[in-house]
Amino acid sequence: MKTRKIPQRTCVACRATKPKRELIRVVRIPSGAVVVDRKGKVSGRGAYICPTLECFDQAVKSKKLEHALEVVLDSDIVDQLRQLVAKENISG
């Protein structure tokens, strides 16, 4: 019997490699909007972040998230994403 390979992804902030399901995927969808992809199925350019506010803040402050998504994030989007990451951190 074969063992299933677990997909690994790297956090854009801390560069830690973890199983895909343990990270939060942030996606720039084709319309240009930035959303959090909970299921990992949304089409678009994605970046992965650890489910901690420290990693999120580091990714935003160092502009690593903007670079990975190839988009400029305005403060409204950053605030919305921070709230979603905080919610994921509590429930995750």
C-alpha positions in Angstrom: 0.0 0.0 0.0 1.3 3.4 -1.0 1.5 6.3 1.5 0.0 9.5 0.3 2.4 12.4 -0.1 1.3 15.5 1.9 1.7 18.7 -0.1 4.1 21.1 1.5 4.1 24.9 1.2 6.3 27.7 2.5 5.1 30.7 4.5 6.1 33.9 2.7 7.0 35.6 6.0 9.0 33.2 8.1 9.9 30.8 5.2 8.9 27.8 7.3 7.8 24.7 5.3 4.6 23.1 6.6 1.8 20.9 5.3 -0.5 22.9 3.0 -3.5 22.5 5.3 -1.7 24.1 8.2 -1.2 27.4 6.3 -3.6 30.1 5.2 -3.8 30.8 1.5 -4.2 34.4 0.4 -5.2 34.8 -3.3 -5.3 37.6 -5.9 -8.3 36.5 -8.0 -8.4 37.4 -11.8 -10.5 40.5 -11.0 -7.6 41.9 -8.9 -9.3 41.5 -5.5 -7.4 39.8 -2.7 -9.2 37.1 -0.7 -8.5 34.4 1.9 -9.0 31.0 0.4 -10.0 28.5 3.1 -10.5 25.5 0.8 -7.4 25.9 -1.4 -9.4 25.8 -4.6 -9.9 29.4 -5.6 -8.1 30.2 -8.9 -5.6 33.0 -9.0 -2.2 33.9 -7.7 -1.7 32.6 -4.2 0.6 33.0 -1.3 0.7 31.0 2.0 1.1 32.4 5.5 1.3 30.8 8.9 -2.0 31.3 10.8 -0.4 33.8 13.2 -0.6 37.5 13.4 3.2 37.7 13.7 3.7 36.1 10.3 0.9 38.2 8.8 2.3 41.4 10.1 5.8 40.5 9.0 4.6 39.6 5.5 2.7 42.9 5.2 5.5 45.1 6.7 8.3 43.6 4.6 5.9 43.7 1.5 6.6 40.0 0.9 2.8 39.4 0.6 2.5 42.2 -2.0 5.5 40.8 -3.9 4.1 37.2 -3.9 0.7 38.3 -5.1 2.0 40.9 -7.5 -0.4 43.6 -6.2 -0.3 46.7 -4.0 -2.4 46.2 -0.9 -4.3 49.2 0.5 -4.9 49.6 4.2 -8.6 48.5 4.0 -7.6 45.1 2.5 -4.8 44.7 5.0 -7.2 45.3 7.9 -9.8 42.8 6.5 -7.1 40.2 6.0 -5.7 40.8 9.5 -9.2 40.2 11.0 -9.6 37.0 9.0 -6.1 35.7 10.0 -6.9 36.5 13.6 -10.2 34.6 13.3 -8.4 31.6 11.7 -5.8 31.7 14.5 -8.5 31.5 17.1 -10.6 28.7 15.4 -7.6 26.9 13.8 
